Amino acid sequence: MSLSRRIIHRVEKFFLKQGFNPTGYDEELGELVLSNGRDNVLVKVIFEDDADKTLLYEELASIVEKASEYNMVYIAAPRALGESVETASFMKKGVGLILYDDYSADEKIPARTYRRTLAKQDQEVIRVQFDEKNIRRIEFLIRDLSERIDSLEKAYFSLLREVREIKSLLEKRTMIIEKPLEKPPGKVEEYVESGDLPSFLRDNPWIEILSKRPEEAI
C-alpha cells in the first residue's frame, strides 16, 4: 500500500466511526467523498510532501467554493502543520480540519453542517449507491479477513512443526544423558584373578568371598 493510500485509509477510518462510508476518491485532486446515506462530505487531503501553510490556506479558500455541493467540507493535513493553524479562519468559513499522523486521524475543528433537501428520486439514488458501497466494502473486509486467517494458519503449522522438531531433539538428548554408565570391575576381583595381591592378603578367605559378591554390595 502506497503512502498516499495509507493516509487516505486513516482519514476514511475516522469517518467510518462517524457512520460515513467512502463513495469516491479523486487521486489527482486528493479529494475524498463520503456519505452516510443522508449527508455527503468532501475532504481535501494535503499530503506531507506538499504540506506548508501557504498551500493550506490556498486549499481553504478553494474548498469553500465547493461547499454548496456538500453537507460538510473538510481539509485533512499533517498533524505537525495543522497544530499551528488559525482556528478562526476555518470556523468562519465553516470548513472542518482533520489532522493525521503515522498512526491515526482526528478532528481538530468541526465542519459546519449544511442541510439540503433532495428530491425523493435523488434520495433513492443516493441510498442505492450507499448500499452498494457498503456491500462492496463488506466483501473487501471478508476477503481481507480470509487472507489474514490463511496467513495465521500457515504461521501456526510452521511453528507447530518447529516445536515438534525441538521436542524430538530434546527427547534424544535426554535418552543419551539418562543411559547408565558401565562400572569397571572391582579392584578386589582384578587382584584375585591376577594373583597380584599384597602378601598380607594372599590366602585370605575373605578376599574370595568379597570377589564373588554382587557389585552393588561392594
Secondary structure in CASP SS format (residue, H / E / C, confidence):
PFRMAT SS
TARGET T0000
AUTHOR 0000-0000-0000
METHOD secondary structure of the structure
MODEL  1
M C 1.00
S C 1.00
L H 1.00
S H 1.00
R H 1.00
R H 1.00
I H 1.00
I H 1.00
H H 1.00
R H 1.00
V H 1.00
E H 1.00
K H 1.00
F H 1.00
F H 1.00
L H 1.00
K H 1.00
Q C 1.00
G C 1.00
F C 1.00
N E 1.00
P E 1.00
T E 1.00
G E 1.00
Y E 1.00
D E 1.00
E C 1.00
E C 1.00
L C 1.00
G C 1.00
E E 1.00
L E 1.00
V E 1.00
L E 1.00
S E 1.00
N C 1.00
G C 1.00
R C 1.00
D C 1.00
N E 1.00
V E 1.00
L E 1.00
V E 1.00
K E 1.00
V E 1.00
I C 1.00
F C 1.00
E H 1.00
D H 1.00
D H 1.00
A C 1.00
D C 1.00
K H 1.00
T H 1.00
L H 1.00
L H 1.00
Y H 1.00
E H 1.00
E H 1.00
L H 1.00
A H 1.00
S H 1.00
I H 1.00
V H 1.00
E C 1.00
K C 1.00
A H 1.00
S H 1.00
E H 1.00
Y C 1.00
N C 1.00
M E 1.00
V E 1.00
Y E 1.00
I E 1.00
A E 1.00
A E 1.00
P E 1.00
R H 1.00
A H 1.00
L H 1.00
G H 1.00
E C 1.00
S C 1.00
V C 1.00
E C 1.00
T H 1.00
A H 1.00
S H 1.00
F H 1.00
M H 1.00
K H 1.00
K H 1.00
G C 1.00
V C 1.00
G E 1.00
L E 1.00
I E 1.00
L E 1.00
Y E 1.00
D C 1.00
D C 1.00
Y C 1.00
S C 1.00
A E 1.00
D E 1.00
E E 1.00
K E 1.00
I E 1.00
P C 1.00
A C 1.00
R C 1.00
T C 1.00
Y C 1.00
R C 1.00
R C 1.00
T C 1.00
L C 1.00
A C 1.00
K H 1.00
Q H 1.00
D H 1.00
Q H 1.00
E H 1.00
V H 1.00
I H 1.00
R H 1.00
V H 1.00
Q H 1.00
F H 1.00
D H 1.00
E H 1.00
K H 1.00
N H 1.00
I H 1.00
R H 1.00
R H 1.00
I H 1.00
E H 1.00
F H 1.00
L H 1.00
I H 1.00
R H 1.00
D H 1.00
L H 1.00
S H 1.00
E H 1.00
R H 1.00
I H 1.00
D H 1.00
S H 1.00
L H 1.00
E H 1.00
K H 1.00
A H 1.00
Y H 1.00
F H 1.00
S H 1.00
L H 1.00
L H 1.00
R H 1.00
E H 1.00
V H 1.00
R H 1.00
E H 1.00
I H 1.00
K H 1.00
S H 1.00
L H 1.00
L H 1.00
E H 1.00
K H 1.00
R H 1.00
T H 1.00
M H 1.00
I H 1.00
I H 1.00
E H 1.00
K C 1.00
P C 1.00
L C 1.00
E C 1.00
K C 1.00
P C 1.00
P C 1.00
G C 1.00
K H 1.00
V H 1.00
E H 1.00
E H 1.00
Y H 1.00
V H 1.00
E H 1.00
S H 1.00
G C 1.00
D C 1.00
L C 1.00
P C 1.00
S C 1.00
F C 1.00
L C 1.00
R C 1.00
D C 1.00
N C 1.00
P H 1.00
W H 1.00
I H 1.00
E H 1.00
I H 1.00
L H 1.00
S H 1.00
K H 1.00
R C 1.00
P C 1.00
E H 1.00
E H 1.00
A H 1.00
I C 1.00
END
